[in-house]
């Protein structure tokens, strides 16, 4: 799809949407998300995707008692996007977000079985929203791209972790070999 967008005659015919316009399109249902002004159809989830997301949600759930909201596939309202990351860990309480979606996160996790290119595009929105850490989990290669230190449109630091590594986030130890 990316190559089709490189053609000026195609690109000029695309319609980009604001977050407000996207919110008004309730007829689209839950099978889409807004990324950089473009509406994308969500990709069906594989068993490995579901398994990793559920395992991470269970691991992060105790953070709710420590002043964090832990979301699973719920929206963040950002400047030009409204992605629904697989996992979001957000400072605050559920009460903080009863009238609006969060507009940043401390940690975003995307599990990329078939969505890698789109997940990489989302990094721009996450960096602009000052998301401190983004993990792109690659189950097929048993690696994690670990992005930190957001700067305008991107992240300053990238570390590649493998299934032999361990991640510690807010005191929670994640053994990547067990995760995969």
N, C-alpha and C positions, 0 to 999 in steps of 0.2 A: 504494500500500500504506500509506503514512503516514497517509492519512485514515482508513483502517479502524481503525488503532490509536488514533485519537482518540475512538472510541466506547467509553465506560466498560464497557458490557456485553460487548464483544468483548475489550477489554484485560484485563478481570478473568478471562477464560477462557484467557489465554495462560499458557504454562509457560516460566518463565525457568530457565536452567541455569547452574550454576557451572562453572568451568573443569574441575574434577575430574569432574563428571558428564559433561561433553562428552568428556573423555578416555576414559571408559568406553564410549562409543558407537562402538566400532570398526566396527560394521555400517554406519555412514553412509558410510564410504569417504572419498575425497578430494574429493568434489564439494560440500562444505559448509565454512562457517567460522562461528565463534562471535563475535558482535559485541554487546557490552553485554548479555550473557546470552541473546541470541536466536540461534538457528541459522538461517543464511541459506544458500540454495542458491547456489553460485557461478554466475556468468554466463559463457556460452561466450565465448572470446576471438576478436576479429576480427583480420584480417590486420594492420591498422595497430597494434592493441594489441600483438600479438606482435612486430612489427617494432621498435617503440619500446622495449619491455622488453628485447629482445635487444641492441639498440644500446647502451642504458644499461648493461646488465650487462657488455658488452665494454669500455665506457669505464671502468667502475669496477673491473674485474678487477685491474688493477695495484695497487690499494690493499691487496690480500691480502698483498703483500710488505712493507707498511708498518704491520702490526699491526691490520688490519681484517678482518672476515669480510664477504663480499659474498654475500647470499642473493637468490635469484630465486624468488618465490612460495612461500616457506617460512615456517613459523609463528613467531610471537612469542607467548609466554605472558604475558599481562598480567593485571591484577587481575580484570576481568570479561569479558575477551575473549581470543580466540586468532585474531587476523586473520592472513592470509597476504598481506602486501603484495607488490606487484609487484617491488619492489626494496627491500632493507634493507641498510644499511651499519652494521656493528656493531663497536665496539671490542673487540678480543680475537682469539683464534685458533679454528680449528675444534675444537681440543683442549679449549678452554674450554667447549664446548657439546655434548660427546659424551654427557652424561647428562641434559641438560635443554635446552629451547629458550631462546633469549635472552629477557630480560624488558624490554629497552629497545633503542634504536638511536640512532645519531648522526643518521642520515638515513633517512627513509621516502619512497619514491616510489610513488604510485598513478597508474596511467594510466586515465583515466575516459572511456571511449567510451560506455558505457551504464550505468555504475555510480556516477554522480556523487553521488546522494543518499546511498547507502550509504557511499561514501568520506568524505563530510562527517561522517556519524555517527561514523566511526572516529576522527576528530580528538580526540574527548573521551578515548578510551582512550590515544591516542598522547600527548596532553598530560599525562595523569595518570601515564604511564610515563616522563615527562621526555625524550621524543624531541626532540632539539634542532631539527631541521628536518623539515618535511613538504612535499613537492611534490605537488600534484594537477595532472597534465598533462591538458589538454583538447584532444585532437587536432582535433576538429571546428572549434574556434575558433582553434586554434594559439596558445593561451595556457597559462600555468602559474600556478597559485595557489601562492605561495611563503610558507609559514607558518613563523615563528620565534618564539623566546622563549615557551616553554610556561609557562602558569599553570594553576591548577586548572581542569580541564574544557575548556580552550580555549587559544588562542594569542594573545599580546598583539599581534603584528605580522603583517600580511598585505600582501604586495606582489604585484601582478599583472604578469607578464612576458609579452611577446609574442614572436613569431617573429623579431623584429629584435634581440632581446636576447641576451646571453651570460651564462652562469652559470659561476662558478669555485668548485669544491668540492675541497678538499684538493689544490689544484694542478692539477686536471683541468679543462680549459676545454671547456665544452659550448656550441656554437653552436646556438641553438634553431632557426634556419632550416634547418640540416642535419638536426636531429633530426626535424622534421616532414616 
